[in-house]
Amino acid sequence: MTSENKQKYDAKLKRIYDAVALREPDMIPATPSAELFPVFNAGYTVAEVVYDATMEKMKHALVKYVTDFDPDVHPGLCNILAGEGPGLELTEPNNLRWAGMPGNPIDENSLQQHIEFPTLLDEEFEEFKTDRTGWTMRKQMPRTSNLLKPMAMLAGGFGSDARGLARIFSMPDFQRMIGQFKKINDFYTEHDKRAAEVVKYVEELGYPNIRTGMAGAPFDSYSNGMRGTILSLSDLYDDPDFVLARVEENYERMVQMIRMGKGSGNEFVFMPLHKGMDGFMSAEHYRKFYWKYLQGVILEIIDAGKTPYVYTEGKYNSRLDFLTEVPPGKVVYHFEDVDMAVAKKKLGGIACITGGYQPWKLGWQTREQVRDEIKRLIDICAPGGGYMFETSCGLDYAKRENVEVMFDTVRSYGKA
């Protein structure tokens, strides 16, 4: 990193962590999630970037984005599965659709779509409790990937000796699956190396890459990965003890992972919240099944010397009082759909807040409307410190001229 880029890097990092610590920085950090926008800004389709295993298109898009707009944070790889298309075809997931995949089930310029369905069925609870490993291999794995369907053949009768296993694993479907495993490993070994090189290259230009960790709410892991939204919420009434046991298991796993990464330096731990939004569960259930364990994860991240970046999805107005129960100046709360004036009133002096600006406005409003709305949001959220400017979600389909206005307004109007 050149001395000039290092100076820029340090200034941006200080700006961000001043906001986290509830101080007023030299100017409000502009740290929006870029997602699809850099791809369009560089003239590519999403499918082109997803299927470019060399990562050169992603690299060009990221360099152009930071050069054009100079955000205060590294955009990362924009959460768009850049370069992973060929690898995804090898893994054959049933729960994911991505731009450019065979059959084109989604548009070539769409963000990837996650398909939720239960992998643990009502009639399998007893099997899950008594033979977790068997259930995972024979039921859950085949449901999540076509490649893993042969695992269902391990259901009984194959014996426990080498001869019995040899008969099963010599079957054509098993042989195909095993052969595919090496291809997958080879692909992702190379992909991860190239992705890391791209991230490092952009960082060397003077952009702090701090969103490098990931955690979440233990209830979400149960809901997303086992029962799906509807069944997991019904389970709160039908079998609360089972839910609580799974949430506690997930919590313990997360805690161990966080502790293993302790002391790795400045880092935001990204925590997307999927099922805690307003209306999904009562306040009583939210505290018992959701907040208690989410709060525990947040505290573990803080204890590990990192910053929890809690990304609330959907409406979160009724949960704001819960969010106050954290140490002051240690947490960032990102809001998608919240009354930001109320959020500032409740969380000011406790946590850094961000979000609350709907990115569709960057696609449809005039330059003047964009400027006025951003000024209004700054007037609400910036006084006293503890604020970073971000859109509610990715910039995606924003008009370039409005993105220019957005950054210019934050820099000029958001100076201390």
N, C-alpha and C positions, 0 to 999 in steps of 0.2 A: 504494500500500500504506500502510495506516495505521501510525502509530508502534507501536501495540500488536502488529499483525500482523508488522511488521518485526522486533520483538524476539523474537516466537515463531519466525519464520523463521530468524533468526540462531542461536537456541538449538538448533533442530533440526539445522541444517546443521553446527554445531560438534560436536554429539553424534555425527553420522554420521562426520565426518572424524576425530574423535578415535578412533573404532573402527577406521577404515581405517589410521590411523597407529599402531595397536596400543597405544593408550592406553586407560585406563579412563575412560569418559565419566561425566557426572553421573548418567546412568541408561542402561541398555541401549537402543539405538535399536530401536523397533518398526517394521519396514519391510516387512511382508508384501506379496506381490503380490495385489492385490484381485481382478482379473479379473471373473468373473461376479457376485460377491457384491454389489457396489453396485447392480447392476441389480435383483436380487431384493429387496434391502433397501429399494429405492424403490418396489417393487410393480409393476415392469415385467416383460415377457418379454424374452428376448434378441432375438427377432425384431423386437419393437417398437423397440428401441434401434438395431438394425442398419438398419432402414428409416426411421428418423426423420432425414431429411436436414437438418432444421433444427438438429440436435444439442441441442435443448432437453431431451430426456429424458436424454441422457447427462450434460448439465450438472447437472440436478436430482439425478441419482443420485450424482454425484461430490461435490456440495456436501453432500448428506445424509450420505454416508459419512464425509467428513472432520469434519463437525459432530458426528456421533454418536460417532466413535471416536478422533479426533485422532491419526492415525498420524504418524510422524516424517518421512515422505517423501510427495511428491506421487504420487497413484496413476496419473498419466498418463491415457490413454484406455482403460486396462484390457485392451488387446490383444484387442478383441472386434469389430473392424471397425465401430465405431459410426458410423452415418450413411452407410455405404458401400453398402448394399443396392442402390439404383438404379444406382450406378456399376458394381458388380460384374456386374449383369445386362447392362450395355452391353459390358463387356470379355469376357464369355463364357468364363471360364477352364475348362479341363478338369481342373485339378489342385486344385480347391478346392470345398468344400461349406460353406454358411453357413446360419445359422438364418433361416427365412422365405423362402428361395429358391424359385423355382417348382418345383412337384412335391414340396416338403418331404421331401427325401431324408434329412435329419437333423431331430432334435427342435427345436421352437421355442425351447427353453432350452439348447441345446447350444453349446459353444464350436465355432468353425469347425474343419473337418477338412481336412487337407492330404492329397491323393492322390498318392502317389509312383509314378512309372513312368519307365523309361529313355527319354530323348529321343535318345540316341546309341546306335544298335544295332551289334551285332558287325560286320555287313557294311559299315558306313559309316566304319570307321576311316580307310581310305585317302582317301575323299572329305573327311573332316574335316581330314586333314593337308594335303591339296593345295588345297582350296577351302573354307576355313572360312566365309567370308561366304556362299557359295552354300548350304552345308549348313545354316547358321543360318536363312537365309530360307526355303529350300524344305522343310526337314525339321523342325528344332527348333520354329520358330514355329508352324507349323500343328498340331503335336502338343499344344501348351500351351493353345491357345485356338481355339474354333470360329470366332470372328471372323476369325482369321488364316489360315483354311484356303485362301483364294485365293492365298496366297503360294506354295503348292505349284505353281501354274501357271507360275511363273517358271523351271521346270526345262526349259532348252534350247528352241531353236526360236523364241524370241520376238524374236531379233535384238538388235542393240546400238544401233540408231538410233531416232530419235523416232517413226517410223512403226510400228516393231515394238512399241515400248513402249506407244504409244497404243492399239494393238489390244488388248493385254492389259489395260491399266488402264481401258479403256472397257467391259469386260465387266460385266454386272450385279452379280456377286458382288464384284468389285473396287470398283465404285462404292458398293455398300452399305457395304463395309469402310471406305472413305475417308470417307464421310459420317458413319459412327459415330465415327471418330477425333475429329472436332470436338466431338461431343456428350460424349465421354469427357473431353476436355481441359476443356471448359466446366464439366462437373460437378465434376471434381476441383479445379479452380481455386477454385471456391466452397466446396467441402467443406474443403479445406486451410485456407482463411481462417477458416471457422467453427470448425474443430477447434482452431486456434491460439488463437482468442479464448476458447474454453472452458478450455483448458490455462492460459492467462494468468489468467483469472478465479479459478481455484482456487489458483494460485500466489499471487495477491494476498491470499488469505485467510491466508497464512503457511506455505505448504507448499513446501519446496524441490523444484523440478522438475529433478532431476539425471540421470535415466536417459534421456538424450536422444540419445546416440550409439549406433551399432550396428556390430559387426564379427563375426568368427567364425573358425572353423578352416578354412583353405583346402581341406583334404581334404573337409570337409562340403559345400562348394560344388560340388565335383566329383561327390560321391555323390548329393546332393540334386537337383542341376540337370541332370545328364547321364546317369548310369548307374544310379541307384537303389542301394539298399543291397546286395542280393545280388550284382549284377554288379560293383559297385565293389570289394567285398571279394574276389571271384574275380580281378579284375584285378591285385590285389597279387601274385598268383602267375603269372597268365598273361601279363601285359604290364606289369611294374613300371616300366619306363622311361617308358611312356606316362602312367601315373598320376603319376609324379614330375614329368613335364613340365607336366601340367595343374595340379598342386598348386603348382608354382613360379609358373606364370602367375597363378593366383588370388592367391597371396601378394603378388606385385608389384602387382597392382591394388589390393589392400587397403592396402598400404603407401602408395601414392600418395594414396589417398583420406584416409587418416589424416593424412598430412603436409599436405594441403590444408586440413584443419580445425584445424591447430595454433594454439594460443593463444586458443581460443574460451571459456576460462573453466572454472569448476568443472563437472565433467561425469563421470558414469559412462558408460562405453561397454559396452553390453550385449552379451555374447558367448555365445549359446546353443550348446552342444556336443551334436551329435546322434549321432555315430558313433564316439566314442572310449571308450565305456563298457566296463566289464569284459567280457571274453569276445568282443568284436567283432573283435579282432585281437591278435596276440601282442605282448609287450612290445617286441620288436625292431621289428616293423612300426609299432607305436605311436610309437616314437621317430623312426623314419626318415620316415614318411609323415604323421604327425599332430602329435606334440609339437614337433618341430623348428620347424615353421612356425607353429604356434599360439604357441609361446614367442616367436618373432620378432614376431608381431603384438602380443602383450602388451607387449613391450619398446618397440615403436614408439608404442603408446598412452601408455605412461609418459613417453616422451621428448617427446610432444606436450603434456605437462602435464595429462593426464587419468587417470582411474582405470579400469582394466579390471575389469569386473564379470563374472566367468567363471561361467556358469550350467551346471554339469555335469548332464546328464540321465542317469537310470538309475543303476546301481551304479558307483561310482568308487573302490572300496577299493584296487584294484591299481594305481591311477594316482597315488596320493598322493605317492609319492617324486618323481615327475616334477614335480608341482606346487610342490615346494620350490625349484625352480630359477628363482626370480624375486627381484628386489630386495626387501628387507624393507620392510614398511609401505607398499606401493604397489598392492596387488592385493586384490580381494575374490573369494573362492571361495564360490559358493552350491552346496550339496549337496542332491540329491534323496534319494539312498539310500546313505548312508555311515555307518560306525561313527563317530559324532561324537567319541567319546573318543580314538580313534586319530587322527582328523583334527586334533584339538586338540594331541595329543602331537607329531605330525609338523610341523604348520604353525604352531603357536603361536610367536610371535616372528618369523614370516616373512610371514604373510598374515592378513587378517581373514577369519573364516569365518562362515557363516550357513546357514540351511536346516536340514534334518534332522528337522523336525517334520511328520508326515504330516497333511494337512488333513482327511482322512476322519474323524479323531478328533473334529473340531469338529462333525461331523454326527451322530455316533453315541454318543460318550461322555458321561458325566455331567459336570456342572460341576466336581465334586471331582476326577474323573479328569483332566480337562483341566488344572486348576490344578496337580495333583501332577506330571503329565508335563512341563509347562513348567518348573516349579521344578527338576526333575531335569536337564533339558537346560541350564538356566542354570548349575546347579552344575558341570556338566561343561565348558561352553564359555566362561563369562564370566571366570574367575580370570585376572588378568594383563592383561586387555583384549583387543582384537582380535576382538570378537564383536558381531554384530547379530542380533536375533531375526527370523526369517522362517519361514514354512511352506515345505515342500518344493516346493510349487507353489501355484497360485492358491487363494484361500479358497473360491471357487465356491459349493458347496451347503452351506456351514456354517450351523449354527443361530445365530441372532442372539445368543441368551443365552450361547452358548459363545464367540463372538467378543468379547463384552463381558468375559468371564472372561479370555480370552487377553490382551487389552490391559491389563486391570487387574492381572493377575499380573506381566506384564513390567514395568510401571511401579512396582509396590509392591515386588516381590521383586528387581527388577533395578537398584535404586538403589545408587549407589556407597557 
